[in-house]
Amino acid sequence: MAYSKNGNQITFTEDNIVDFEYPVDAIFEVDNILVVILKIPNGVYDRRNVFAFDRVGNFLWQIKDVPLYYKGEDCPFVGALINDQNELVLFNWCDTAVIVEPSTGDLVRTYQTK
């Protein structure tokens, strides 16, 4: 999948550039889907900082507001991985792991990480 990252932008093609409010922190490729995690600045409370795009840059989804195991305001997502069951797992600061369907962003399940 061809793309480039620069600060708050991801460029898919010369005429398809996606601008975000915050810097791009991490990008994961899952089944021809680009999952983007934004770096939320200190003092900003945003728990919906994960986005997904198809291989040509079409927007697919933004993470929904999911229930947390720890109740706090500063709970952005900070990482992701593909587990042994080939599932996309997103991790946030508030002890919650969220497994989502990569193509739709639908919540599969959550579990506590601490």
DSSP file (Angstrom, degrees, kcal/mol; ACC not computed):
  #  RESIDUE AA STRUCTURE BP1 BP2  ACC     N-H-->O    O-->H-N    N-H-->O    O-->H-N    TCO  KAPPA ALPHA  PHI   PSI    X-CA   Y-CA   Z-CA
    1    1 A M              0   0    0      0, 0.0     2,-0.5     0, 0.0    55,-0.1   0.000 360.0 360.0 360.0 125.6    0.0    0.0    0.0
    2    2 A A        +     0   0    0     53,-0.2     2,-0.3    10,-0.1     0, 0.0  -0.779 360.0 121.7 -95.9 125.1    1.6    3.3   -1.1
    3    3 A Y        -     0   0    0     -2,-0.5     2,-0.3     2,-0.0     9,-0.2  -0.961  40.2-142.4-164.2 165.0    1.3    6.3    1.2
    4    4 A S  E     -A   11   0A   0      7,-1.9     7,-3.0    -2,-0.3     2,-0.4  -0.986   9.8-144.6-137.3 152.2    3.5    8.8    3.0
    5    5 A K  E     +A   10   0A   0     -2,-0.3     2,-0.3     5,-0.2     5,-0.2  -0.931  20.1 168.1-117.4 136.9    3.1   10.4    6.4
    6    6 A N  E >   -A    9   0A   0      3,-2.5     3,-1.8    -2,-0.4     2,-0.4  -0.775  61.3 -64.9-150.3 101.8    4.2   13.9    7.3
    7    7 A G  T 3  S-     0   0    0      1,-0.3    17,-2.9    -2,-0.3    15,-0.1  -0.413 123.4  -2.1  62.8-112.2    3.1   15.4   10.6
    8    8 A N  T 3  S+     0   0    0     -2,-0.4    12,-2.5    15,-0.3     2,-0.3   0.284 122.9  82.2 -93.7   8.9   -0.7   15.8   10.5
    9    9 A Q  E <   -AB   6  19A   0     -3,-1.8    -3,-2.5    10,-0.2     2,-0.4  -0.864  51.8-165.5-122.6 149.3   -1.0   14.4    7.0
   10   10 A I  E     -AB   5  18A   0      8,-2.0     8,-3.0    -2,-0.3     2,-0.6  -0.999  16.6-155.9-123.8 128.7   -1.2   11.2    5.1
   11   11 A T  E     +AB   4  17A   0     -7,-3.0    -7,-1.9    -2,-0.4     6,-0.2  -0.918  21.9 167.8-107.3 120.9   -0.7   11.4    1.4
   12   12 A F  E    S-     0   0A   0      4,-2.7     2,-0.3    -2,-0.6    -1,-0.2   0.839  75.5 -10.9 -93.2 -45.9   -2.1    8.5   -0.7
   13   13 A T  E >  S- B   0  16A   0      3,-1.2     3,-1.6    43,-0.1    -1,-0.4  -0.887  82.5 -89.6-142.6 173.1   -1.7   10.2   -4.1
   14   14 A E  T 3  S+     0   0    0     -2,-0.3     3,-0.1     1,-0.3    -1,-0.0   0.842 129.8  35.0 -56.2 -35.0   -0.8   13.8   -5.2
   15   15 A D  T 3  S+     0   0    0      1,-0.2     2,-0.3    -4,-0.0    -1,-0.3   0.216 109.0  70.2-106.7  15.1   -4.5   14.7   -5.2
   16   16 A N  E <   +B   13   0A   0     -3,-1.6    -4,-2.7     2,-0.0    -3,-1.2  -0.737  58.1 153.0-133.7  86.6   -5.6   12.6   -2.2
   17   17 A I  E     -B   11   0A   0     -2,-0.3     2,-0.5    -6,-0.2    -6,-0.2  -0.958  29.6-151.3-116.8 129.3   -4.1   14.1    1.0
   18   18 A V  E     -B   10   0A   0     -8,-3.0    -8,-2.0    -2,-0.5     2,-0.4  -0.895   9.1-159.2-104.4 124.0   -5.8   13.5    4.4
   19   19 A D  E     -B    9   0A   0     -2,-0.5     2,-0.3   -10,-0.2   -10,-0.2  -0.862   7.2-164.3-102.3 134.5   -5.3   16.2    7.0
   20   20 A F        -     0   0    0    -12,-2.5     4,-0.1    -2,-0.4   -12,-0.1  -0.777  28.9-123.9-113.2 160.7   -5.9   15.5   10.7
   21   21 A E  S    S+     0   0    0     -2,-0.3    -1,-0.1     2,-0.1   -13,-0.1   0.800  97.4  31.8 -70.2 -30.0   -6.3   17.8   13.7
   22   22 A Y  S    S-     0   0    0    -14,-0.1    -2,-0.1     1,-0.1    18,-0.1  -0.817 100.9 -79.2-126.7 163.9   -3.4   16.1   15.5
   23   23 A P        -     0   0    0      0, 0.0    16,-3.1     0, 0.0     2,-0.5  -0.260  46.4-108.2 -63.5 148.4   -0.1   14.5   14.4
   24   24 A V  E     +C   38   0B   0    -17,-2.9    14,-0.2    14,-0.2   -17,-0.1  -0.676  37.3 178.5 -76.0 123.4   -0.1   10.9   13.1
   25   25 A D  E     -     0   0B   0     12,-2.8     2,-0.3    -2,-0.5    13,-0.2   0.853  61.0  -0.3 -94.7 -43.5    1.5    8.8   15.8
   26   26 A A  E     -C   37   0B   0     11,-1.9    11,-2.9     2,-0.0     2,-0.4  -0.994  53.8-157.7-150.7 150.8    1.2    5.3   14.3
   27   27 A I  E     -C   36   0B   0     -2,-0.3     2,-0.4     9,-0.2     9,-0.2  -0.999  10.1-171.7-132.3 133.7    0.0    3.5   11.2
   28   28 A F  E     -C   35   0B   0      7,-2.8     7,-3.5    -2,-0.4     2,-0.6  -0.981  14.5-144.8-125.7 137.1   -0.9   -0.1   10.9
   29   29 A E  E     +C   34   0B   0     -2,-0.4     2,-0.4     5,-0.2     5,-0.2  -0.905  24.4 170.5-102.8 124.7   -1.8   -2.1    7.7
   30   30 A V  E >   -C   33   0B   0      3,-3.0     3,-1.2    -2,-0.6    -2,-0.0  -0.960  68.2 -27.1-136.6 114.5   -4.4   -4.8    8.2
   31   31 A D  T 3  S-     0   0    0     -2,-0.4     3,-0.1     1,-0.3    -1,-0.1   0.899 126.4 -46.3  49.1  51.7   -6.0   -6.6    5.2
   32   32 A N  T 3  S+     0   0    0      1,-0.2    23,-0.5    22,-0.1     2,-0.4   0.716 117.2 118.3  62.8  23.2   -5.4   -3.7    2.8
   33   33 A I  E <   -CD  30  54B   0     -3,-1.2    -3,-3.0    21,-0.2     2,-0.6  -0.971  58.7-142.3-119.6 135.1   -6.8   -1.3    5.4
   34   34 A L  E     -CD  29  53B   0     19,-2.8    19,-2.1    -2,-0.4     2,-0.5  -0.873  14.1-162.9 -98.0 117.6   -4.7    1.5    6.9
   35   35 A V  E     -CD  28  52B   0     -7,-3.5    -7,-2.8    -2,-0.6     2,-0.5  -0.905   8.9-162.9-104.2 124.4   -5.4    2.1   10.6
   36   36 A V  E     -CD  27  51B   0     15,-3.2    15,-2.4    -2,-0.5     2,-0.5  -0.912   9.4-164.6-115.6 128.8   -4.2    5.5   11.8
   37   37 A I  E     -CD  26  50B   0    -11,-2.9   -12,-2.8    -2,-0.5   -11,-1.9  -0.960  15.1-146.6-111.6 126.3   -3.7    6.5   15.5
   38   38 A L  E     -C   24   0B   0     11,-2.6     2,-0.8    -2,-0.5   -14,-0.2  -0.653  16.1-121.0 -90.7 147.5   -3.3   10.2   16.2
   39   39 A K        -     0   0    0    -16,-3.1    39,-0.1    -2,-0.3    -1,-0.0  -0.794  27.4-149.2 -87.7 112.6   -1.1   11.5   19.0
   40   40 A I        -     0   0    0     -2,-0.8     3,-0.1    37,-0.2     4,-0.0  -0.711  17.6-122.8 -86.0 126.3   -3.4   13.5   21.3
   41   41 A P    >   -     0   0    0      0, 0.0     3,-1.9     0, 0.0    -1,-0.1  -0.230  35.6 -86.1 -66.2 155.7   -1.6   16.4   22.9
   42   42 A N  T 3  S+     0   0    0      1,-0.2     3,-0.1     3,-0.1    32,-0.0  -0.334 116.6  26.3 -57.0 140.1   -1.4   16.8   26.7
   43   43 A G  T 3  S+     0   0    0      1,-0.2     2,-0.5    -3,-0.1    -1,-0.2   0.362  97.6 107.0  85.1  -5.9   -4.5   18.6   28.1
   44   44 A V    <   -     0   0    0     -3,-1.9     2,-0.7     2,-0.1    -1,-0.2  -0.912  57.9-152.9-106.0 132.3   -6.7   17.5   25.1
   45   45 A Y        +     0   0    0     -2,-0.5     2,-0.4    -3,-0.1    29,-0.1  -0.872  33.8 144.9-110.8 102.6   -9.2   14.8   25.9
   46   46 A D        +     0   0    0     -2,-0.7     3,-0.3     1,-0.1    31,-0.2  -0.925  19.9 174.1-142.1 109.9  -10.1   12.8   22.8
   47   47 A R  S    S+     0   0    0     -2,-0.4    19,-0.2     1,-0.2     3,-0.1   0.319  73.6  72.0 -97.0   6.2  -10.8    9.1   23.0
   48   48 A R        +     0   0    0      1,-0.1    -1,-0.2    17,-0.1    17,-0.1  -0.347  55.9 129.0-116.7  51.2  -11.8    8.8   19.3
   49   49 A N        +     0   0    0     -3,-0.3   -11,-2.6   -11,-0.1     2,-0.4   0.006  43.5  93.7-100.3  27.8   -8.3    9.1   17.8
   50   50 A V  E     +D   37   0B   0    -13,-0.2    13,-2.7    13,-0.1     2,-0.3  -0.983  47.5 174.2-123.1 131.9   -8.3    6.0   15.5
   51   51 A F  E     -DE  36  62B   0    -15,-2.4   -15,-3.2    -2,-0.4     2,-0.4  -0.906  14.6-150.9-131.7 157.4   -9.3    6.2   11.9
   52   52 A A  E     -DE  35  61B   0      9,-2.3     8,-3.2    -2,-0.3     9,-1.1  -0.989  11.2-178.8-134.8 145.5   -9.3    3.7    9.0
   53   53 A F  E     -DE  34  59B   0    -19,-2.1   -19,-2.8    -2,-0.4     6,-0.2  -0.956  26.6-116.7-136.1 152.0   -8.9    4.1    5.2
   54   54 A D  E >   -D   33   0B   0      4,-2.3     3,-1.7    -2,-0.3   -21,-0.2  -0.220  49.9 -83.6 -79.4-178.2   -8.9    1.7    2.3
   55   55 A R  T 3  S+     0   0    0    -23,-0.5   -53,-0.2     1,-0.3   -22,-0.1   0.682 129.8  46.0 -65.3 -19.3   -5.9    1.3    0.1
   56   56 A V  T 3  S-     0   0    0      2,-0.1    -1,-0.3   -55,-0.1   -44,-0.1   0.396 124.8 -95.6-104.1   2.9   -6.6    4.3   -2.1
   57   57 A G    <   +     0   0    0     -3,-1.7     2,-0.3     1,-0.3    -2,-0.1   0.558  69.3 150.6 100.8   9.1   -7.4    6.6    0.8
   58   58 A N        -     0   0    0      1,-0.1    -4,-2.3     2,-0.0    -1,-0.3  -0.602  52.3-112.2 -74.4 132.8  -11.2    6.4    1.1
   59   59 A F  E     +E   53   0B   0     -2,-0.3    -6,-0.2    -6,-0.2     3,-0.1  -0.436  39.8 171.5 -65.2 132.3  -12.4    7.0    4.7
   60   60 A L  E     -     0   0B   0     -8,-3.2     2,-0.3     1,-0.4    -7,-0.2   0.784  53.5 -30.0-107.9 -49.4  -13.8    3.9    6.3
   61   61 A W  E     -E   52   0B   0     -9,-1.1    -9,-2.3    44,-0.0     2,-0.4  -0.995  37.5-135.5-165.2 162.8  -14.4    4.6   10.0
   62   62 A Q  E     -E   51   0B   0     -2,-0.3   -11,-0.2   -11,-0.2   -13,-0.1  -0.980  48.5 -94.6-122.6 140.2  -13.5    6.4   13.1
   63   63 A I        -     0   0    0    -13,-2.7   -13,-0.1    -2,-0.4     2,-0.1  -0.215  42.0-127.2 -55.1 138.9  -13.3    4.6   16.4
   64   64 A K        -     0   0    0     41,-0.4     2,-0.8     1,-0.1    -1,-0.1  -0.394  32.4 -89.4 -80.5 164.8  -16.5    4.8   18.4
   65   65 A D        -     0   0    0     -2,-0.1    -1,-0.1   -17,-0.1   -17,-0.1  -0.686  56.8-166.1 -75.0 110.3  -16.7    5.9   22.0
   66   66 A V        -     0   0    0     -2,-0.8     2,-0.0   -19,-0.2    32,-0.0  -0.700  25.2 -96.5-104.4 152.4  -16.2    2.6   23.8
   67   67 A P        -     0   0    0      0, 0.0     2,-0.3     0, 0.0    -1,-0.1  -0.374  42.7-145.7 -63.0 143.3  -16.8    1.7   27.4
   68   68 A L        -     0   0    0      1,-0.1    27,-0.1    -2,-0.0     3,-0.1  -0.788  19.1-142.3-112.6 154.2  -13.6    1.8   29.5
   69   69 A Y  S    S+     0   0    0     25,-0.5     2,-0.5    -2,-0.3    26,-0.1   0.789  98.0  46.0 -80.3 -30.4  -12.5   -0.3   32.5
   70   70 A Y  S    S-     0   0    0     24,-1.1     2,-0.8     2,-0.1    -1,-0.2  -0.953  86.3-136.0-112.5 130.7  -10.9    2.8   34.1
   71   71 A K        +     0   0    0     -2,-0.5     2,-0.3    -3,-0.1    -2,-0.0  -0.772  50.2 124.9 -91.2 111.5  -13.0    5.9   34.2
   72   72 A G        -     0   0    0     -2,-0.8     3,-0.2     1,-0.1    22,-0.1  -0.977  59.3-129.0-157.3 163.3  -10.9    8.9   33.2
   73   73 A E  S    S+     0   0    0     -2,-0.3     2,-1.5     1,-0.2    -1,-0.1   0.828  96.7  67.0 -86.1 -34.0  -10.8   11.7   30.7
   74   74 A D        +     0   0    0      1,-0.1    -1,-0.2   -29,-0.1   -29,-0.1  -0.586  63.6 127.8 -92.3  76.9   -7.3   11.3   29.3
   75   75 A C        +     0   0    0     -2,-1.5    19,-0.1    -3,-0.2    -1,-0.1  -0.313  24.4 157.6-130.0  49.7   -7.8    7.9   27.6
   76   76 A P        -     0   0    0      0, 0.0    17,-1.4     0, 0.0     2,-0.3  -0.331  50.2 -99.9 -71.1 159.3   -6.6    8.2   23.9
   77   77 A F  E     +F   92   0C   0     15,-0.2    15,-0.3   -31,-0.2   -37,-0.2  -0.609  40.5 176.5 -75.8 139.9   -5.6    5.1   22.0
   78   78 A V  E     +     0   0C   0     13,-3.0     2,-0.3    -2,-0.3    14,-0.2   0.438  54.4   5.4-127.3  -4.7   -1.8    4.7   22.0
   79   79 A G  E     -F   91   0C   0     12,-1.3    12,-2.7   -53,-0.0     2,-0.3  -0.991  50.4-160.7-170.2 170.6   -1.1    1.4   20.2
   80   80 A A  E     +F   90   0C   0     -2,-0.3     2,-0.3    10,-0.2    10,-0.2  -0.978   7.5 177.0-156.2 161.9   -2.3   -1.5   18.2
   81   81 A L  E     -F   89   0C   0      8,-1.8     8,-2.9    -2,-0.3     2,-0.6  -0.972  34.1-112.2-158.3 166.8   -1.4   -5.1   17.2
   82   82 A I  E     -F   88   0C   0     -2,-0.3     6,-0.2     6,-0.2    -2,-0.0  -0.952  40.9-146.5-103.6 120.5   -2.7   -8.1   15.4
   83   83 A N    >   -     0   0    0      4,-2.2     3,-2.1    -2,-0.6     4,-0.0  -0.111  32.4 -87.6 -81.5-178.2   -3.2  -10.9   17.9
   84   84 A D  T 3  S+     0   0    0      1,-0.3    -1,-0.1     2,-0.1    -2,-0.0   0.697 128.6  56.9 -64.6 -19.9   -2.7  -14.7   17.5
   85   85 A Q  T 3  S-     0   0    0      2,-0.1    -1,-0.3     0, 0.0    -2,-0.1   0.242 120.2-110.2 -93.1  12.2   -6.4  -14.9   16.3
   86   86 A N  S <  S+     0   0    0     -3,-2.1     2,-0.3     1,-0.2    -2,-0.1   0.831  71.7 143.9  62.1  36.2   -5.6  -12.3   13.5
   87   87 A E        -     0   0    0     14,-0.1    -4,-2.2    15,-0.0     2,-0.6  -0.801  55.6-117.3-104.8 147.1   -7.7   -9.7   15.2
   88   88 A L  E     -FG  82 100C   0     12,-0.7    12,-1.9    -2,-0.3     2,-0.5  -0.752  33.5-169.0 -83.3 119.5   -7.0   -6.0   15.4
   89   89 A V  E     -FG  81  99C   0     -8,-2.9    -8,-1.8    -2,-0.6     2,-0.4  -0.953   4.6-162.8-115.4 125.4   -6.5   -4.9   19.0
   90   90 A L  E     -FG  80  98C   0      8,-3.2     8,-2.9    -2,-0.5     2,-0.4  -0.863   6.8-155.7-105.8 141.0   -6.3   -1.3   20.0
   91   91 A F  E     -FG  79  97C   0    -12,-2.7   -13,-3.0    -2,-0.4   -12,-1.3  -0.932   9.3-173.0-119.7 139.9   -4.9   -0.2   23.4
   92   92 A N  E >   -F   77   0C   0      4,-1.6     3,-0.6    -2,-0.4   -15,-0.2  -0.720  40.0-102.3-121.9 177.2   -5.6    3.0   25.3
   93   93 A W  T 3  S+     0   0    0    -17,-1.4   -18,-0.1     1,-0.2   -16,-0.1   0.608 108.3  71.7 -71.6 -12.7   -4.2    4.7   28.5
   94   94 A C  T 3  S-     0   0    0      2,-0.2   -24,-1.1   -18,-0.2   -25,-0.5  -0.156 115.5 -97.7-106.6  39.5   -7.2    3.5   30.6
   95   95 A D  S <  S+     0   0    0     -3,-0.6    18,-2.1     1,-0.2     2,-0.5   0.703  83.9 127.3  62.5  23.6   -6.5   -0.2   30.8
   96   96 A T  E     - H   0 112C   0     16,-0.2    -4,-1.6    -4,-0.2     2,-0.4  -0.954  41.8-164.9-119.2 127.8   -8.8   -1.1   28.0
   97   97 A A  E     -GH  91 111C   0     14,-3.0    14,-1.9    -2,-0.5     2,-0.5  -0.913  12.6-160.2-103.2 136.5   -8.0   -3.2   25.0
   98   98 A V  E     -GH  90 110C   0     -8,-2.9    -8,-3.2    -2,-0.4     2,-0.6  -0.971   6.2-156.9-123.4 121.5  -10.6   -3.0   22.1
   99   99 A I  E     +GH  89 109C   0     10,-3.1     9,-3.4    -2,-0.5    10,-1.2  -0.873  22.5 179.7 -97.8 124.1  -10.9   -5.5   19.4
  100  100 A V  E     -GH  88 107C   0    -12,-1.9   -12,-0.7    -2,-0.6     7,-0.2  -0.879  37.3-108.3-124.5 155.6  -12.5   -4.1   16.3
  101  101 A E    >>  -     0   0    0      5,-2.4     4,-3.4    -2,-0.3     3,-0.9  -0.742  32.5-143.3 -77.1 118.3  -13.4   -5.4   12.8
  102  102 A P  T 34 S+     0   0    0      0, 0.0    -1,-0.1     0, 0.0   -72,-0.1   0.818  93.9  49.6 -59.6 -33.7  -10.8   -3.7   10.6
  103  103 A S  T 34 S+     0   0    0      1,-0.1   -51,-0.0   -70,-0.1    -2,-0.0   0.755 129.0  17.6 -79.0 -22.6  -13.1   -3.1    7.6
  104  104 A T  T <4 S-     0   0    0     -3,-0.9    -1,-0.1     2,-0.1     3,-0.1   0.622  89.4-126.8-121.3 -21.4  -16.0   -1.5    9.6
  105  105 A G     <  +     0   0    0     -4,-3.4   -41,-0.4     1,-0.3     2,-0.1   0.488  53.8 157.1  80.2   3.0  -14.6   -0.4   13.0
  106  106 A D        -     0   0    0     -5,-0.3    -5,-2.4     1,-0.1     2,-0.3  -0.368  48.8-109.5 -64.4 138.7  -17.4   -2.4   14.7
  107  107 A L  E     +H  100   0C   0     -7,-0.2    -7,-0.2     1,-0.2    -1,-0.1  -0.537  35.4 177.1 -70.4 125.6  -16.6   -3.4   18.3
  108  108 A V  E     -     0   0C   0     -9,-3.4     2,-0.3     1,-0.4    -8,-0.2   0.862  62.8 -45.7 -92.0 -52.3  -16.0   -7.2   18.6
  109  109 A R  E     -H   99   0C   0    -10,-1.2   -10,-3.1     2,-0.0    -1,-0.4  -0.971  47.9-135.2-169.5 167.5  -15.1   -7.2   22.3
  110  110 A T  E     -H   98   0C   0     -2,-0.3     2,-0.3   -12,-0.2   -12,-0.2  -0.894  16.2-175.1-126.7 160.2  -13.0   -5.4   25.0
  111  111 A Y  E     -H   97   0C   0    -14,-1.9   -14,-3.0    -2,-0.3     2,-0.3  -0.986  30.8-104.4-151.6 157.7  -10.9   -6.7   27.8
  112  112 A Q  E     -H   96   0C   0     -2,-0.3   -16,-0.2   -16,-0.2   -17,-0.1  -0.628  21.0-162.3 -83.8 137.2   -8.9   -5.2   30.7
  113  113 A T              0   0    0    -18,-2.1   -17,-0.1    -2,-0.3    -1,-0.1   0.575 360.0 360.0 -98.6 -10.6   -5.2   -5.0   30.3
  114  114 A K              0   0    0    -19,-0.5    -1,-0.1     0, 0.0   -18,-0.1   0.358 360.0 360.0-125.3 360.0   -4.1   -4.5   33.9
